[in-house]
Amino acid sequence: MPDPGVLRIHTDGAARGNPGPAAFAYVIARDGEEDIEEKGVLGPRTNNVAEYIALVKALEHAARLGARRLEIFTDSDLMVNQMKGLFKVKNPGLKDYWNRAKDLFREFENVHISHIPREQNSQADRLCNEALDGASGKPASAAPRTRTPATRTGDLRVDTARADALDCLRGVAGAWARGDPNDPKPEDVWEQLWTILDDAGVLRGARPR
């Protein structure tokens, strides 16, 4: 049974293009009260930056409510693993937001952040798409978050994605060498690698489910 003293928060950030028009959304669930829903547009951002902005804004709101314990759910596996310290934050565009989120974590007695599939984050995802559709003047829809392929040899994005993927694998190898093959889980590593390649725009076709 959920702890009545814990706020349950779902966050989402999205960018149509990478970077491109972006938005954030979050939902704060409180026992016995209506959910708090917030959304907004951000201007051109990457998807990962939008995810972090959603997290920071949700944490700031929770602090204003006087919350002490939080359960946070997001479909950004990259952000979860970075916030847990499993993966390094190398991108300077994310570093400031990561630092702000870590500072906000310390304002609470306990914060637990978990990755969930996108379909389990539907309320926050809907709000995010509503914000994006409203900014573009389009009717609300679950519009795809597109990526521009970049597969030319020597392309900076390809080289950066390769370096980030290799750094991820080295970090995972070190973690697994400590004896627990499920810390991090192989499924989470796959999601992390996919995120690196997807955000760089080097993948073709739809994300496998």
N, C-alpha and C positions, 0 to 999 in steps of 0.2 A: 504493500500500500504506500502511495506517495507520502512523503513527509510534509505535513501542512506548513511547516516552517521554511520550506524550500521553494524558491521561485523557479519555475521551469520555463526556459527561454529557447525559442527557435530563431535562428538568424539565417539570412541569405543575402548574398550580393551577386549582381549580374552585370555583365558588360556585353553589349551587342557589337562585337568587334573586339580586337585586343591590341591596343586600347580602342575604346569606342564609347558611345553613350552608355552610362552606367547608372545603377540605382542600388539602394540598400533597403532592407526590410527586417523587422523583427517582431516577434510575438511573445508577450510575457503572460504566462498563465498563473493565476493565483486562485487558491481554493476558495470557493464560495463567492467569487467575484468574476465579472466579465473579463475576458482577455483584453490586454492592451495591445493594440496593433499600431505600428508605426512604419512609415515608408517615406522615401524621398529620392529625388534624382541627384546625381553627383557631377554631371558633365563627363568629359572623356576620362576614363580610368581603365585599368586592366581589371579582369575578373577577380584576381586575387586581392587587389587593393580594395575593391568593392566589398569582398567578403570580410576583410579586416575592419573596414569602416562600419559595417553592420554590427560586428562584434563589439567594437568600442562604443558605439552609440547605445547598444543594448546594455552594456555594463554601466555606462554613465546613468542611464535611466534607472536601472536596478539600485544603484547607489542612492539616487534621489528618493527612491521609495523606502529607503532604510533597510533593505534586505541584508541578511547576513550569510545566507547559504544559497548557492545557485547550482542548477543543473542546466547546462547549455548543450543544445543539439544543433548541428550544422551538417550540410552535405559537402563541406569543403574538407576533404581528408588532409590536404596539405596544411591547412591552418591548424587543424587538431594536432597533427604530429609536430608542428613547429611550436605550438603552445605547450605541448607536453615535453618539449626538449628532445624529441626523438630525431628531428631533422633541424639542421642549421638554417638560419635566415640569412641568406647571402644577398638577396635582392635589396639594394638600397631603397627602392621604392616601398618596400614592405617594412623595413627595419623600424622606422619611427612608429608605425601603427602597432607593430609587435611589442615595442617597448611600452607604449601607452597601455595596451591591453594587459601586459604583465604587471604594470603599476596598479591598474585597476583591480586585478585579481587579488592583490595584497590588501585591498580595502574590505574584503569579505572574510568571514571565518573559514569558509570552504567553498571552492568552486570546482565542479567536475564538468569537463567538456568532452563530448562524444561525437563521433562521426555517425551519421545515419544516411541511408539511401535518399536520393532526391524525392522519391515518391512518398517518403515518410516526413518530408519537410514541405508538404504541399501548401500549407497556409502561408508560410513566409514566402515561398516561391511565387504563389499567386499575387501577393502584395507587391513583390519586386517587379513582376511583369506588368502589373497595373500601373506602377510608377513609370516604367519605361514606355508603356503604350500611351499614357497620358501626356508624357513629354513630347512624344512624336505625333500626337493627334490621331493615333490609330485606335480602333476598338480593342478592348482588353482581350488578350489571347496569350497562350503559353508559347510565345515566340521563341525560336531556337537561338541559342547563344553561339553565334557563328565564329569561325576561325578562318583566317586567310592562309592557305597552304604556303609553306616556304621550304622548298626542297632542293634549291639549287646548291650545288657543291660550293662550299666556301661562304655560304650565306651566314651572316653574323648570328641570326636567330638559331640556325642549325648548330653552329659551333657552341653557342651558349647553352642550348638544350643538352648537347652531348656532354659538356663539362659538368652541368648540374646533375645529369643522370648518373654520370660516373661518380660524382661526389656523394650522391645519395647511396649508391651501391657500396661504396667504401664504408660509409657510416653504418649501413645495415650489416655489412660483414663484421665490423667491429662489435656491434651489439650482439649478433648471433654467436660470435666467438666467446662471449661471456657465459654461454651455456644454455640459454633459453631460445629455441628456434621459433618461438611464437611471440617474441618481444623484440621488434614489432612483428605483427602477424604478416605472413606472406601476402595475404590479400591487401593489407594496408600498403605494403611496399609497391605492389602492382598499381594501386590507385595513385600513389605518389609519383611513380614513373610516368604513368599516363598523364597526370596533371602537368608535369614538366613539359612533356612533348606537346600536349594539347595547347597549353598556354603559349608555347613558342610558335604554334601554327604549322607544325611539321607533319601533322597527321592528316590523312584523307579518310573521308567517310564518317559515319556516325559512331559515337561512343558505344561500345558493346555494353549490354545490360546483363 
